[in-house]
Amino acid sequence: MKICHYLSSASFAGIEQHVAELAATQANDHEVTILCNAEIASNYKNFNVINIKNANRRSLIGAYKIFKVLQLNKFDIVHAHGSKPVSYIHPDAAD
């Protein structure tokens, strides 16, 4: 199974550490990709990492870039961590 963890943080803190631990467990049986900003990408050396530019949550260009990454990689599961990633994946959730 192809699993993607999507983070929009610029610092490696609580959620980001949780993702690293969760992804490490999942990587035993699945292909795990971390979609994150370049600032924290080095913390996920054991995984396939796709760097993204931190865009405004209302940015159509930013949303399109994320959409294309997700579409091209055909992930089975996309786990968005935090309110900004959730708003890209499911725009109605931000309201």
DRENBADO-134390 format. One record per atom (N, C-alpha, C): residue in one letter; atom name; y, z negated, x negated. Coordinates in pm, 1 decimal. Layout:
N
+--------+-------+----------+----------+----------+
| residu | atome |    north |       up |     east |
+--------+-------+----------+----------+----------+
|      a |    CA |        Y |        Z |        X |
...
+--------+-------+----------+----------+----------+
END
This chain:
95
+--------+-------+----------+----------+----------+
| residu | atome |    north |       up |     east |
+--------+-------+----------+----------+----------+
|      m |     N |   -117.1 |      0.0 |    -84.4 |
|      m |    CA |      0.0 |      0.0 |      0.0 |
|      m |     C |    123.3 |      0.0 |    -88.9 |
|      k |     N |    224.2 |     75.3 |    -49.9 |
|      k |    CA |    350.5 |     81.1 |   -123.2 |
|      k |     C |    451.3 |    -13.2 |    -57.4 |
|      i |     N |    493.4 |   -113.4 |   -133.9 |
|      i |    CA |    585.6 |   -214.9 |    -83.0 |
|      i |     C |    716.3 |   -205.6 |   -159.5 |
|      c |     N |    827.6 |   -208.9 |    -85.9 |
|      c |    CA |    960.4 |   -207.5 |   -146.0 |
|      c |     C |   1034.0 |   -335.3 |   -107.4 |
|      h |     N |   1090.5 |   -402.2 |   -207.5 |
|      h |    CA |   1179.1 |   -516.5 |   -184.2 |
|      h |     C |   1320.2 |   -469.1 |   -214.3 |
|      y |     N |   1407.4 |   -479.5 |   -115.7 |
|      y |    CA |   1544.8 |   -429.1 |   -127.3 |
|      y |     C |   1642.4 |   -546.5 |   -134.4 |
|      l |     N |   1715.5 |   -552.7 |   -246.2 |
|      l |    CA |   1815.1 |   -656.5 |   -270.0 |
|      l |     C |   1948.8 |   -591.4 |   -301.5 |
|      s |     N |   2057.3 |   -654.4 |   -262.4 |
|      s |    CA |   2189.0 |   -599.0 |   -294.6 |
|      s |     C |   2271.8 |   -693.9 |   -381.7 |
|      s |     N |   2210.1 |   -796.9 |   -432.6 |
|      s |    CA |   2280.3 |   -898.6 |   -511.1 |
|      s |     C |   2318.6 |   -848.6 |   -649.6 |
|      a |     N |   2424.9 |   -907.4 |   -702.8 |
|      a |    CA |   2467.3 |   -876.0 |   -839.2 |
|      a |     C |   2429.2 |   -988.7 |   -935.0 |
|      s |     N |   2376.2 |  -1099.3 |   -881.0 |
|      s |    CA |   2333.6 |  -1211.3 |   -966.1 |
|      s |     C |   2190.8 |  -1251.7 |   -930.7 |
|      f |     N |   2119.9 |  -1301.7 |  -1030.0 |
|      f |    CA |   1980.6 |  -1340.9 |  -1013.9 |
|      f |     C |   1978.1 |  -1489.7 |   -980.4 |
|      a |     N |   1956.2 |  -1520.3 |   -851.3 |
|      a |    CA |   1957.0 |  -1659.6 |   -805.0 |
|      a |     C |   1835.6 |  -1683.0 |   -714.7 |
|      g |     N |   1851.8 |  -1761.7 |   -609.8 |
|      g |    CA |   1742.0 |  -1804.5 |   -524.8 |
|      g |     C |   1659.2 |  -1694.2 |   -461.3 |
|      i |     N |   1722.4 |  -1607.5 |   -382.7 |
|      i |    CA |   1649.3 |  -1499.8 |   -314.8 |
|      i |     C |   1585.3 |  -1406.7 |   -417.8 |
|      e |     N |   1658.2 |  -1379.0 |   -523.3 |
|      e |    CA |   1609.7 |  -1286.3 |   -624.9 |
|      e |     C |   1488.5 |  -1343.3 |   -699.2 |
|      q |     N |   1489.5 |  -1473.2 |   -724.7 |
|      q |    CA |   1374.5 |  -1538.6 |   -787.4 |
|      q |     C |   1254.5 |  -1538.9 |   -693.0 |
|      h |     N |   1281.7 |  -1564.5 |   -565.9 |
|      h |    CA |   1175.5 |  -1560.8 |   -465.1 |
|      h |     C |   1111.1 |  -1422.0 |   -460.6 |
|      v |     N |   1192.2 |  -1317.9 |   -464.5 |
|      v |    CA |   1140.7 |  -1180.7 |   -462.4 |
|      v |     C |   1052.3 |  -1155.6 |   -584.3 |
|      a |     N |   1094.1 |  -1203.2 |   -701.9 |
|      a |    CA |   1014.3 |  -1184.8 |   -823.5 |
|      a |     C |    877.0 |  -1251.0 |   -808.0 |
|      e |     N |    873.3 |  -1371.8 |   -752.1 |
|      e |    CA |    746.5 |  -1442.4 |   -732.8 |
|      e |     C |    659.9 |  -1374.0 |   -627.3 |
|      l |     N |    721.0 |  -1334.7 |   -517.4 |
|      l |    CA |    648.8 |  -1266.5 |   -410.1 |
|      l |     C |    593.5 |  -1132.8 |   -458.6 |
|      a |     N |    675.9 |  -1056.8 |   -527.1 |
|      a |    CA |    633.9 |   -925.8 |   -577.6 |
|      a |     C |    521.2 |   -939.3 |   -680.0 |
|      a |     N |    526.6 |  -1042.9 |   -762.9 |
|      a |    CA |    420.8 |  -1063.9 |   -862.7 |
|      a |     C |    286.3 |  -1084.9 |   -794.7 |
|      t |     N |    284.6 |  -1160.2 |   -686.8 |
|      t |    CA |    160.2 |  -1181.6 |   -611.7 |
|      t |     C |    115.4 |  -1053.0 |   -544.3 |
|      q |     N |    207.4 |   -982.3 |   -483.4 |
|      q |    CA |    173.5 |   -857.6 |   -414.2 |
|      q |     C |    123.7 |   -750.8 |   -511.5 |
|      a |     N |    174.4 |   -751.0 |   -633.9 |
|      a |    CA |    138.6 |   -648.7 |   -732.0 |
|      a |     C |     -8.8 |   -655.5 |   -772.7 |
|      n |     N |    -74.8 |   -765.5 |   -742.0 |
|      n |    CA |   -218.0 |   -775.0 |   -771.5 |
|      n |     C |   -298.1 |   -672.4 |   -693.5 |
|      d |     N |   -252.4 |   -639.2 |   -572.9 |
|      d |    CA |   -327.2 |   -548.8 |   -485.8 |
|      d |     C |   -248.3 |   -428.5 |   -436.5 |
|      h |     N |   -118.2 |   -423.7 |   -466.4 |
|      h |    CA |    -33.8 |   -319.7 |   -409.1 |
|      h |     C |     63.4 |   -263.7 |   -513.6 |
|      e |     N |    120.8 |   -149.3 |   -481.9 |
|      e |    CA |    225.3 |    -89.5 |   -565.7 |
|      e |     C |    359.0 |   -145.3 |   -517.1 |
|      v |     N |    429.1 |   -217.0 |   -604.6 |
|      v |    CA |    552.9 |   -285.0 |   -566.2 |
|      v |     C |    672.3 |   -221.3 |   -636.9 |
|      t |     N |    776.5 |   -193.4 |   -559.2 |
|      t |    CA |    901.8 |   -139.9 |   -611.8 |
|      t |     C |   1014.8 |   -234.0 |   -572.6 |
|      i |     N |   1105.4 |   -256.2 |   -665.8 |
|      i |    CA |   1224.5 |   -337.0 |   -638.9 |
|      i |     C |   1343.9 |   -242.3 |   -635.7 |
|      l |     N |   1415.0 |   -241.0 |   -525.8 |
|      l |    CA |   1536.3 |   -161.1 |   -507.8 |
|      l |     C |   1652.8 |   -258.6 |   -520.3 |
|      c |     N |   1727.9 |   -248.7 |   -631.2 |
|      c |    CA |   1831.9 |   -348.6 |   -657.4 |
|      c |     C |   1942.8 |   -291.9 |   -744.1 |
|      n |     N |   2045.8 |   -372.7 |   -765.6 |
|      n |    CA |   2158.2 |   -335.9 |   -851.3 |
|      n |     C |   2116.8 |   -344.3 |   -997.6 |
|      a |     N |   2182.8 |   -266.0 |  -1080.5 |
|      a |    CA |   2153.4 |   -263.5 |  -1223.9 |
|      a |     C |   2174.3 |   -400.6 |  -1288.4 |
|      e |     N |   2265.0 |   -481.2 |  -1233.3 |
|      e |    CA |   2294.3 |   -613.3 |  -1291.2 |
|      e |     C |   2172.9 |   -705.1 |  -1293.7 |
|      i |     N |   2081.8 |   -690.0 |  -1199.7 |
|      i |    CA |   1965.3 |   -779.3 |  -1194.9 |
|      i |     C |   1833.5 |   -707.4 |  -1223.4 |
|      a |     N |   1838.4 |   -578.0 |  -1246.2 |
|      a |    CA |   1716.3 |   -498.6 |  -1264.8 |
|      a |     C |   1630.3 |   -547.8 |  -1380.5 |
|      s |     N |   1690.8 |   -597.5 |  -1486.2 |
|      s |    CA |   1614.1 |   -642.1 |  -1603.1 |
|      s |     C |   1525.0 |   -762.6 |  -1572.7 |
|      n |     N |   1549.8 |   -830.4 |  -1462.3 |
|      n |    CA |   1467.2 |   -945.6 |  -1422.5 |
|      n |     C |   1336.1 |   -902.7 |  -1358.0 |
|      y |     N |   1320.6 |   -774.6 |  -1333.6 |
|      y |    CA |   1201.4 |   -722.1 |  -1266.3 |
|      y |     C |   1127.9 |   -623.2 |  -1356.3 |
|      k |     N |   1107.6 |   -658.9 |  -1482.4 |
|      k |    CA |   1048.4 |   -569.0 |  -1581.6 |
|      k |     C |    905.5 |   -527.2 |  -1548.8 |
|      n |     N |    832.0 |   -608.7 |  -1475.6 |
|      n |    CA |    691.5 |   -579.5 |  -1446.8 |
|      n |     C |    671.5 |   -490.3 |  -1325.1 |
|      f |     N |    779.4 |   -440.9 |  -1268.6 |
|      f |    CA |    772.2 |   -361.9 |  -1145.9 |
|      f |     C |    845.3 |   -230.0 |  -1163.0 |
|      n |     N |    814.6 |   -137.3 |  -1075.7 |
|      n |    CA |    894.2 |    -16.2 |  -1066.8 |
|      n |     C |   1028.6 |    -57.6 |  -1007.0 |
|      v |     N |   1136.4 |    -25.7 |  -1075.8 |
|      v |    CA |   1270.0 |    -64.1 |  -1029.0 |
|      v |     C |   1351.9 |     61.6 |  -1003.7 |
|      i |     N |   1417.2 |     64.0 |   -888.7 |
|      i |    CA |   1512.3 |    171.4 |   -856.0 |
|      i |     C |   1648.9 |    105.3 |   -847.8 |
|      n |     N |   1738.7 |    147.4 |   -937.7 |
|      n |    CA |   1874.5 |     92.3 |   -938.4 |
|      n |     C |   1958.6 |    158.9 |   -831.6 |
|      i |     N |   2037.9 |     78.1 |   -763.1 |
|      i |    CA |   2130.5 |    129.7 |   -662.5 |
|      i |     C |   2270.2 |     79.6 |   -694.2 |
|      k |     N |   2368.3 |    152.4 |   -648.2 |
|      k |    CA |   2505.8 |    108.1 |   -662.8 |
|      k |     C |   2540.6 |     22.3 |   -542.9 |
|      n |     N |   2601.3 |    -91.8 |   -569.6 |
|      n |    CA |   2640.4 |   -182.9 |   -462.7 |
|      n |     C |   2751.6 |   -118.3 |   -380.3 |
|      a |     N |   2720.8 |    -85.5 |   -255.0 |
|      a |    CA |   2818.1 |    -18.0 |   -168.8 |
|      a |     C |   2855.5 |   -107.9 |    -51.4 |
|      n |     N |   2970.8 |    -81.0 |      4.7 |
|      n |    CA |   3014.7 |   -153.1 |    123.8 |
|      n |     C |   2915.7 |   -130.3 |    237.2 |
|      r |     N |   2885.1 |   -234.9 |    312.4 |
|      r |    CA |   2784.2 |   -222.8 |    418.3 |
|      r |     C |   2823.6 |   -125.6 |    528.6 |
|      r |     N |   2949.1 |    -86.8 |    536.0 |
|      r |    CA |   2995.3 |     10.9 |    635.0 |
|      r |     C |   3006.8 |    151.5 |    575.6 |
|      s |     N |   2966.2 |    166.8 |    451.4 |
|      s |    CA |   2977.4 |    295.0 |    381.9 |
|      s |     C |   2868.2 |    391.7 |    427.1 |
|      l |     N |   2908.8 |    503.7 |    481.6 |
|      l |    CA |   2811.4 |    605.3 |    522.5 |
|      l |     C |   2741.7 |    666.7 |    401.1 |
|      i |     N |   2815.4 |    682.7 |    292.7 |
|      i |    CA |   2755.9 |    738.6 |    170.7 |
|      i |     C |   2652.0 |    642.4 |    114.0 |
|      g |     N |   2686.4 |    514.8 |    109.4 |
|      g |    CA |   2590.8 |    414.2 |     61.1 |
|      g |     C |   2466.2 |    408.5 |    148.6 |
|      a |     N |   2485.8 |    411.5 |    278.5 |
|      a |    CA |   2371.6 |    408.9 |    370.6 |
|      a |     C |   2285.4 |    533.2 |    353.3 |
|      y |     N |   2349.1 |    647.9 |    331.4 |
|      y |    CA |   2274.0 |    772.3 |    312.4 |
|      y |     C |   2191.2 |    766.6 |    183.6 |
|      k |     N |   2249.4 |    713.0 |     75.9 |
|      k |    CA |   2176.7 |    701.5 |    -50.8 |
|      k |     C |   2052.5 |    613.6 |    -35.0 |
|      i |     N |   2069.0 |    501.5 |     33.3 |
|      i |    CA |   1954.7 |    412.4 |     56.3 |
|      i |     C |   1850.6 |    483.3 |    142.0 |
|      f |     N |   1894.7 |    549.3 |    246.6 |
|      f |    CA |   1803.8 |    623.3 |    334.2 |
|      f |     C |   1722.6 |    724.2 |    254.4 |
|      k |     N |   1788.3 |    800.3 |    166.6 |
|      k |    CA |   1719.1 |    902.1 |     86.8 |
|      k |     C |   1616.7 |    839.5 |     -8.0 |
|      v |     N |   1651.8 |    729.5 |    -71.4 |
|      v |    CA |   1556.8 |    661.2 |   -160.4 |
|      v |     C |   1433.9 |    617.8 |    -81.8 |
|      l |     N |   1455.7 |    558.2 |     33.7 |
|      l |    CA |   1343.4 |    510.8 |    115.3 |
|      l |     C |   1260.9 |    627.5 |    167.9 |
|      q |     N |   1327.4 |    733.3 |    207.8 |
|      q |    CA |   1258.0 |    850.1 |    261.4 |
|      q |     C |   1174.6 |    919.2 |    153.2 |
|      l |     N |   1230.5 |    936.6 |     35.6 |
|      l |    CA |   1160.5 |   1006.4 |    -72.1 |
|      l |     C |   1038.9 |    928.9 |   -124.1 |
|      n |     N |   1045.5 |    797.5 |   -120.9 |
|      n |    CA |    937.3 |    715.9 |   -176.0 |
|      n |     C |    826.7 |    683.4 |    -76.2 |
|      k |     N |    853.1 |    705.1 |     51.2 |
|      k |    CA |    752.4 |    684.9 |    156.0 |
|      k |     C |    681.4 |    548.6 |    144.7 |
|      f |     N |    761.2 |    442.3 |    143.1 |
|      f |    CA |    706.3 |    307.6 |    136.9 |
|      f |     C |    636.5 |    273.3 |    268.0 |
|      d |     N |    529.9 |    195.5 |    258.3 |
|      d |    CA |    462.0 |    147.3 |    377.9 |
|      d |     C |    536.7 |     29.3 |    438.7 |
|      i |     N |    592.9 |    -53.4 |    351.8 |
|      i |    CA |    668.8 |   -171.4 |    395.8 |
|      i |     C |    797.8 |   -177.4 |    315.9 |
|      v |     N |    909.0 |   -199.4 |    385.4 |
|      v |    CA |   1036.8 |   -224.2 |    319.2 |
|      v |     C |   1082.3 |   -362.1 |    363.0 |
|      h |     N |   1093.7 |   -452.2 |    265.9 |
|      h |    CA |   1135.5 |   -588.2 |    294.4 |
|      h |     C |   1279.0 |   -603.7 |    244.4 |
|      a |     N |   1373.2 |   -614.5 |    336.7 |
|      a |    CA |   1515.0 |   -630.6 |    302.8 |
|      a |     C |   1545.5 |   -779.3 |    291.4 |
|      h |     N |   1607.6 |   -818.1 |    181.0 |
|      h |    CA |   1638.1 |   -958.5 |    154.5 |
|      h |     C |   1788.1 |   -980.2 |    160.7 |
|      g |     N |   1836.1 |  -1052.6 |    261.0 |
|      g |    CA |   1977.4 |  -1080.3 |    277.5 |
|      g |     C |   2038.8 |   -996.2 |    388.8 |
|      s |     N |   2156.5 |  -1035.9 |    432.7 |
|      s |    CA |   2219.3 |   -970.4 |    547.9 |
|      s |     C |   2266.5 |   -828.1 |    517.4 |
|      k |     N |   2314.5 |   -802.7 |    396.6 |
|      k |    CA |   2362.6 |   -667.5 |    364.5 |
|      k |     C |   2248.5 |   -566.1 |    363.0 |
|      p |     N |   2136.9 |   -592.6 |    293.6 |
|      p |    CA |   2025.0 |   -498.1 |    298.7 |
|      p |     C |   1969.6 |   -479.1 |    439.7 |
|      v |     N |   1964.9 |   -586.3 |    516.1 |
|      v |    CA |   1916.1 |   -574.2 |    653.7 |
|      v |     C |   2007.7 |   -483.1 |    733.9 |
|      s |     N |   2139.5 |   -493.1 |    711.6 |
|      s |    CA |   2232.8 |   -408.1 |    786.9 |
|      s |     C |   2215.9 |   -260.5 |    752.6 |
|      y |     N |   2172.1 |   -228.2 |    631.3 |
|      y |    CA |   2143.5 |    -87.9 |    596.1 |
|      y |     C |   2016.5 |    -39.9 |    663.7 |
|      i |     N |   1914.9 |   -123.1 |    664.9 |
|      i |    CA |   1785.5 |    -84.8 |    719.9 |
|      i |     C |   1791.4 |    -82.0 |    872.0 |
|      h |     N |   1859.2 |   -179.1 |    930.5 |
|      h |    CA |   1869.1 |   -189.5 |   1075.5 |
|      h |     C |   2013.3 |   -221.1 |   1111.6 |
|      p |     N |   2099.3 |   -119.7 |   1130.1 |
|      p |    CA |   2243.5 |   -139.9 |   1149.3 |
|      p |     C |   2279.3 |   -234.9 |   1264.6 |
|      d |     N |   2201.3 |   -241.7 |   1370.7 |
|      d |    CA |   2233.2 |   -329.2 |   1482.3 |
|      d |     C |   2220.2 |   -476.2 |   1447.4 |
|      a |     N |   2145.1 |   -506.9 |   1340.4 |
|      a |    CA |   2123.5 |   -646.3 |   1300.9 |
|      a |     C |   2249.9 |   -711.4 |   1245.2 |
|      a |     N |   2345.0 |   -633.5 |   1200.0 |
|      a |    CA |   2467.3 |   -688.9 |   1140.4 |
|      a |     C |   2568.7 |   -732.6 |   1245.4 |
|      d |     N |   2553.1 |   -689.3 |   1368.3 |
|      d |    CA |   2650.5 |   -723.7 |   1473.2 |
|      d |     C |   2630.7 |   -862.5 |   1528.2 |
+--------+-------+----------+----------+----------+
END
